[in-house]
Amino acid sequence: QVQLVESGGGLVQPGGSLRLSCVGSDSIFSDRTMAWYRQAPGKQRLRVATITSRGETTYSESVKGRFTISRDNAKITVDLQMNSLKPEDTAVYYCNVYPPHAPYWGQGTQVTVSS
């Protein structure tokens, strides 16, 4: 079964950092544009960071300058380094291809930013 598995979430204080990791089960992800998405309670799932197979990145305005997306095509991983976290970053974070493919949505990983 082709899947993506996210990990690395947790509870962190405002201003803190977390590193999320997404592991793919199939090499098909290695040549796809990948993205991290997040969904806060009661809100729509939104894309926050994107990385092409060649490593070109884009970010939403809300995370630009604080988050960094990276990938390792050999290991089929996509990471999201999150710094200077704010309470409004609290959400469940998911990785998927971009544009997203519904069967690839995983369970996500919860990030809670609170003092």
Secondary structure by P-SEA (a helix, b strand, c coil): cccccccbbbbbcccbbbbbbbbbccccccccccbbbbbcccccccccccccccccccccccccccbbbbbbccccbbbbbbcccccccccbbbbbccccccccccbbbbbbbcc
